[in-house]
Structures are given as C-alpha cells and as structure tokens.
Amino acid sequence: MTRLPKEDIVLSERVDAVTRQTAPKTGTAIPEDDGPSSRLLRLVLDSLESDKAEDVVPIPLTGKSEMADFMVIASGRSSRQVISLSEKLVDRLKAEIGQTCRMEGKENGDWVLIDCGDVVVHIFRPEVREFYQLEKMWMPSGTAAAGG
C-alpha cells in the first residue's frame, strides 16, 4: 500500500467535504480513480469551495455526452462574485496543472461557462441558475435538483 503525500491527503479531505455537501443533491460521488478528468474535477471543486461558491453540484456526463466527463454547476451571490470565481478558477488551473480553459460570459457576470476540456463549469447568479435549471436537464434520472 502506497502512502499519499500530505498535500494529497489535505486535498482529499477538502474534496470529501465538498462531496458531502453535494452528494445528497445529486446522488453523485466523485470517482475514486485518479484519472486526469477526476483530478481536474477535484481541482475545480477545491477552487470553488475555497472561494465560497454556493450550491456546487458535480454531474457525471459519461454515457450522456462526449463533450466532457463532468459538468460542475455552482452559484455566486452576485455578478462580481461570479466573475471572481471564474477568473480565480481559470488562473489556478493554469498555475497548478498548466490547463488552459476557455471562458464565455464573463462580461455580464450572470452566467460564466468555463470549458476545461474534460470538465465544463457553469457559474451562475442564483436567479439565472433557477431560470435555466441545467441540473434538471443533466442529472441522473431519479435524483432531485438543487433547491428543487
């Protein structure tokens, strides 16, 4: 049995905290494997958690779409926070793993889409998120959406 470095254990504990917050809403657990998309998902969730994103929901897309392996939906309390969450996420992924992400919608701050390849992130203001209800469209059947 191999021992994990201290940094991986701390990150794992933070991911577990995010999973406990989101799993009841989605019925989705973060995969245990350490594939590239799972590692990217953990980094995304860690960034959103540390910047105080609200209602973070990871959704697996395997078997539903070939565009990505995971979608993450989160909320910011204001347009300013939505923009800040998205900028910090893109900067962290670039600094930590050299991942370049494409971002759309930052100008308005209502809904920012971040395409990180294997993980697609949507960050909304709460009212905009409620209007579009992406969770209902992409969640596994038989699970309840956030707030609904």
Secondary structure as the mmCIF struct_conf table of DSSP 4:
data_model
#
loop_
_struct_conf.conf_type_id
_struct_conf.id
_struct_conf.beg_label_comp_id
_struct_conf.beg_label_asym_id
_struct_conf.beg_label_seq_id
_struct_conf.end_label_comp_id
_struct_conf.end_label_asym_id
_struct_conf.end_label_seq_id
HELX_LH_PP_P HELX_LH_PP_P1 THR A 2 PRO A 5
HELX_RH_AL_P HELX_RH_AL_P1 LYS A 6 THR A 26
BEND BEND1 GLU A 32 ASP A 33
HELX_RH_AL_P HELX_RH_AL_P2 PRO A 36 SER A 50
TURN_TY1_P TURN_TY1_P1 ASP A 51 LYS A 52
STRN STRN1 GLU A 54 PRO A 60
TURN_TY1_P TURN_TY1_P2 THR A 62 LYS A 64
BEND BEND2 GLU A 66 MET A 67
BEND BEND3 ASP A 69 ASP A 69
STRN STRN2 PHE A 70 SER A 75
BEND BEND4 ARG A 77 SER A 78
HELX_RH_AL_P HELX_RH_AL_P3 SER A 79 ILE A 97
STRN STRN3 ARG A 102 GLU A 104
TURN_TY1_P TURN_TY1_P3 LYS A 106 ASN A 108
BEND BEND5 GLY A 109 ASP A 110
STRN STRN4 TRP A 111 ASP A 115
BEND BEND6 GLY A 117 ASP A 118
STRN STRN5 VAL A 119 PHE A 124
HELX_RH_AL_P HELX_RH_AL_P4 PRO A 126 TYR A 132
HELX_RH_AL_P HELX_RH_AL_P5 LEU A 134 TRP A 138
BEND BEND7 MET A 139 MET A 139
HELX_LH_PP_P HELX_LH_PP_P2 PRO A 140 PRO A 140
TURN_TY1_P TURN_TY1_P4 SER A 141 GLY A 142
HELX_LH_PP_P HELX_LH_PP_P3 ALA A 144 ALA A 145
TURN_TY1_P TURN_TY1_P5 ALA A 146 GLY A 147
#
